[in-house]
């Protein structure tokens, strides 16, 4: 990917026309995307004219500058400063709101996949409310406590994006490998984002100090504009399903042979006798999954005058997972306001989010129990897994009286209907920013930011579950986690031209 002058272009978005699939060029202008030859590729880059070209192997594309050209390409850098891209001595990749919404995801991190060179996004799972990790130019540390996550800054406020593990395998089964935790930047409503900049390298992130050792992601939210008050309403409904499932062994029934050759069919293992054509089989895996549905509703009101502006938004996101009784719900509110008093400009913003998710529980280290997906994939196809409860509500046990309860395997339907795992997070962030212009080339900026959230995780294993005797009458665990971070910044900035020199 080259400019009309033959220089490589980094960060050009290469999208397959009519789809959400896209890639981005690296610092040499190269890109890789899998597509049928002859399909239309759309090339877009800030300051350049968008082009649509048929895909060919090894194709070379030259982009021409648009009417505004590269001269007007301004990006948001550290501390919220806006600078012309051509004047920067380091790498900054910027994505606007339109690009983020092209394949909108409630988790902003997932929306960056394939759009910024050097950025790797890994989603923990496809369950409702699952988190994602982001690394820029690879991980910088192998320390177990270091997540190699970039620093997130939203409207000048340091914003926590950690994935907090509240429990462990011994007390509640809430380990990083057992449970799909959420990363906290998903508390942000993507509809509120105006632009997103990725600062890569020490030169770009130096103003944030050691906190920015893994680079910086700067998010600028929407503001009101002078003119008529605008009301924007969006509503989206989407569905998901499991269309590729693992194949189950249906040639042999339940059973297992001991090392001495003795056969035992009092087991859930499927190494038994060869099945006859008349034997009944159940599609246990296919019947478990359901169609997941997402309802995504957003409303915003914005406006302003010459000296003031405001932006107010609210959103509600409701997702049901493809596994029954799993879901994710998120409600957000945001207010951004600005007021000018002569040389003084005041900015204030506040955001609130309330997220709740329901997942499936897992087993305990040395405590017994098992998780939903392990049970469904290993369950014999000759046993109807939907038969999990007796008429009195107690657990149906296929091998009751023959196998001790702690040595059994919990039925997947028992887990998703009787056990319970919920996680709720309430978060409030806010900031006040004052900018006073002493002259037109000298100003003073003071900023205060606040980020606070609390997470409440709840795990319940119902009486009669396949756990050790200590927990067979039921077990309950609650984990509480609180986070508060306050930032204060005072800066004085000089920016003056002397002839052809900028200082």
Secondary structure, DSSP 8 states (H G I E B T S, - for coil): -EETTS-B-SS-EEEETTSS-EEE--TTS-------TT-EEEEE-TTB--EEEE--TT---EE-B-SS-GGG-EEE-GGG-EEEGGG-SSEEEEEEHHHHHTT--SSGGGGGTTTSTTEEEEES-SSTT--EEEEESS-S---TT-----EEEETTEEE---------TTTTS--TTTS----GGGGS-GGGEEEEEEEESHHHHGGGGGGGTT-EEEEEE----SEEEEEEEEEEEEEE----------SB-SBEE-TTS-EE-SSS-B---B--TTS----HHHHHB--EEEEEEEEEEEEE-SSEEEEEEEEEEEEE-SBTT-EEEEEEEEEEEEEEETTEEEEEEEEEEEEEEEE----BTTTB---HHHHHHHS-TTS-TT--B-TTS-B--TTTTTS-GGGS---HHHHHHH-EEEEEEEEEEEEEEEEEEEETTEEEEEEEEEEEEEEEEEEEE-TT-SB-GGGTT-EEEEEEEEEEEEEEEEEEEE--EETTEE-
